[in-house]
Amino acid sequence: MPVKRSFKYYQGKFTPINPKKYGGDVGNIVFRSRWEKLVFKWLDKQPHVVQWVSEEVVIPYICETDNRPHRYYIDVAFTTSDGSTYLVEIKPERETKKPVKKGKKKTVQLREGMTYIKNMSKWKAATQFAKQNGAKFEIWTEVTLKKYGIMKY
């Protein structure tokens, strides 16, 4: 009988093996999910990553849910040895897709819909910001993490 794993939300402080690669306050690196922690470990160990930060890049945006200004803290930004810079959001695959109507669960649908609209607002601003700053904006999901070998299970 297979053992069920529980992957509950958790957060904590991350201590890099290569602190010189971190471009911010090395004593204040906080992961807000298991996936973020895995990405931090991966970035810290990759020889082609010359510098990385977490939640150090802040992008202003107007959210379409309330038409008010907000600040978007990019999960991870990193630069590679070839000079490429990446701005990365780490999200579950389901949050990258437009919610599908499911029966009579209106409160869940509303929350999913609002999350989707908020994410789209953030990602539109991040794409523009990246373009203006010679970077690439990417959304990494569990599919991406598996593809890059970051999430092995």
Backbone torsions as a table, in degrees:
resi	resn	phi	psi	omega
1	MET	NA	126.1	-178.7
2	PRO	-67.7	147.6	178.0
3	VAL	-87.5	129.4	177.5
4	LYS	-80.2	134.6	177.1
5	ARG	-101.2	141.7	176.5
6	SER	-107.9	117.4	179.9
7	PHE	-109.5	75.3	-179.5
8	LYS	-81.2	156.3	177.4
9	TYR	-60.1	134.9	173.2
10	TYR	-151.5	162.4	177.9
11	GLN	-144.2	166.7	179.5
12	GLY	179.5	-175.8	178.6
13	LYS	-92.6	142.1	179.0
14	PHE	-110.2	131.9	176.6
15	THR	-112.4	112.6	-177.6
16	PRO	-74.3	152.5	174.3
17	ILE	-76.5	-32.6	-179.1
18	ASN	-115.7	75.4	-174.5
19	PRO	-61.9	-23.2	179.9
20	LYS	-68.8	-19.7	178.8
21	LYS	-79.1	-17.4	-178.1
22	TYR	-83.6	129.1	-174.2
23	GLY	-91.6	4.0	-179.7
24	GLY	-123.9	-152.3	178.1
25	ASP	-76.2	103.7	-174.5
26	VAL	-64.0	-20.2	178.6
27	GLY	-86.9	0.1	-176.7
28	ASN	-132.0	45.6	177.4
29	ILE	-94.2	115.1	-176.3
30	VAL	-116.1	126.4	171.9
31	PHE	-96.5	142.6	-176.7
32	ARG	-113.2	6.4	175.8
33	SER	-161.1	164.3	176.9
34	ARG	-61.7	-38.8	-179.5
35	TRP	-65.9	-40.3	177.1
36	GLU	-60.9	-43.5	179.5
37	LYS	-60.0	-42.3	177.9
38	LEU	-62.6	-41.5	178.6
39	VAL	-65.0	-42.4	178.5
40	PHE	-59.0	-45.7	178.6
41	LYS	-60.0	-43.5	-179.2
42	TRP	-62.7	-48.2	-180.0
43	LEU	-61.2	-41.3	-178.3
44	ASP	-62.0	-32.5	-175.7
45	LYS	-94.1	-16.2	-175.0
46	GLN	-74.0	122.3	-179.4
47	PRO	-66.1	-27.3	-178.8
48	HIS	-82.5	-7.3	175.5
49	VAL	-91.5	115.5	-177.1
50	VAL	-92.7	-26.6	177.4
51	GLN	-156.0	146.4	177.3
52	TRP	-149.4	157.0	176.4
53	VAL	-144.3	160.5	175.7
54	SER	-128.2	128.0	179.5
55	GLU	54.9	32.6	177.0
56	GLU	-101.2	-21.8	178.4
57	VAL	-95.2	121.8	-177.6
58	VAL	-116.3	128.6	-177.4
59	ILE	-119.8	122.3	175.9
60	PRO	-74.4	144.2	177.4
61	TYR	-153.4	159.4	173.5
62	ILE	-103.5	121.8	-179.9
63	CYS	-83.8	132.9	-179.3
64	GLU	-71.4	-11.4	179.0
65	THR	-77.2	-29.2	-178.4
66	ASP	-134.5	-1.4	-179.7
67	ASN	54.9	33.5	178.6
68	ARG	-117.5	154.7	178.1
69	PRO	-73.1	142.8	178.1
70	HIS	-138.7	173.5	176.5
71	ARG	-121.5	129.7	-178.3
72	TYR	-107.4	117.9	177.8
73	TYR	-95.3	109.6	-179.5
74	ILE	-62.3	134.4	-179.0
75	ASP	-56.9	-49.2	-176.3
76	VAL	-146.7	140.0	169.7
77	ALA	-129.4	137.4	178.5
78	PHE	-148.1	155.2	179.1
79	THR	-120.2	137.6	-179.2
80	THR	-101.1	170.0	-176.9
81	SER	-63.5	-20.2	176.8
82	ASP	-88.2	4.6	177.2
83	GLY	91.1	-0.7	179.2
84	SER	-74.5	140.4	177.1
85	THR	-117.8	135.9	-178.8
86	TYR	-123.2	136.6	171.4
87	LEU	-110.0	123.1	-170.7
88	VAL	-126.0	130.1	170.8
89	GLU	-104.3	134.3	180.0
90	ILE	-109.3	115.5	-174.6
91	LYS	-142.6	152.9	171.0
92	PRO	-65.0	144.2	-179.6
93	GLU	-51.9	-40.0	-176.8
94	ARG	-62.0	-26.7	-179.5
95	GLU	-83.6	-3.0	178.7
96	THR	-97.2	-3.6	-177.2
97	LYS	-115.9	148.6	177.8
98	LYS	-62.8	130.8	-179.3
99	PRO	-62.1	145.5	179.1
100	VAL	-103.5	138.2	-179.8
101	LYS	-61.9	130.9	-177.8
102	LYS	-129.1	98.3	173.9
103	GLY	56.8	-136.0	-174.2
104	LYS	-105.6	13.7	-177.3
105	LYS	-81.3	73.8	-176.1
106	LYS	-67.0	-37.2	-178.8
107	THR	-66.8	-40.9	177.6
108	VAL	-66.3	-43.4	179.3
109	GLN	-62.2	-40.7	179.8
110	LEU	-62.5	-47.0	180.0
111	ARG	-62.1	-45.2	178.7
112	GLU	-62.8	-40.9	179.3
113	GLY	-64.8	-43.1	178.9
114	MET	-65.6	-41.2	177.8
115	THR	-61.8	-43.2	180.0
116	TYR	-62.4	-46.3	-179.6
117	ILE	-63.4	-43.3	178.4
118	LYS	-61.2	-45.9	178.2
119	ASN	-60.9	-42.7	179.6
120	MET	-62.0	-39.0	177.6
121	SER	-63.4	-44.9	179.0
122	LYS	-62.2	-47.2	-173.6
123	TRP	-70.5	-29.9	174.6
124	LYS	-64.9	-46.5	178.7
125	ALA	-64.2	-40.9	-179.4
126	ALA	-65.4	-38.7	178.5
127	THR	-63.4	-44.5	178.2
128	GLN	-64.5	-44.5	179.3
129	PHE	-59.7	-46.6	-179.8
130	ALA	-60.4	-46.3	-179.7
131	LYS	-59.4	-43.8	-179.6
132	GLN	-68.0	-22.6	-176.1
133	ASN	-111.9	16.3	176.2
134	GLY	66.1	30.2	-179.7
135	ALA	-116.5	177.5	176.5
136	LYS	-122.3	130.7	176.4
137	PHE	-98.3	130.1	179.6
138	GLU	-135.4	148.7	173.7
139	ILE	-108.7	120.4	179.5
140	TRP	-104.0	123.6	177.2
141	THR	-109.2	-176.8	176.8
142	GLU	-59.5	-29.2	177.8
143	VAL	-65.4	-45.5	178.7
144	THR	-63.7	-44.4	-177.9
145	LEU	-61.9	-37.9	177.1
146	LYS	-69.6	-42.0	-178.9
147	LYS	-59.7	-41.4	-179.3
148	TYR	-84.1	-1.5	179.8
149	GLY	77.9	14.5	-179.3
150	ILE	-76.9	-37.9	-179.6
151	MET	-112.0	107.2	-176.8
152	LYS	-112.8	97.2	172.2
153	TYR	-163.8	NA	NA
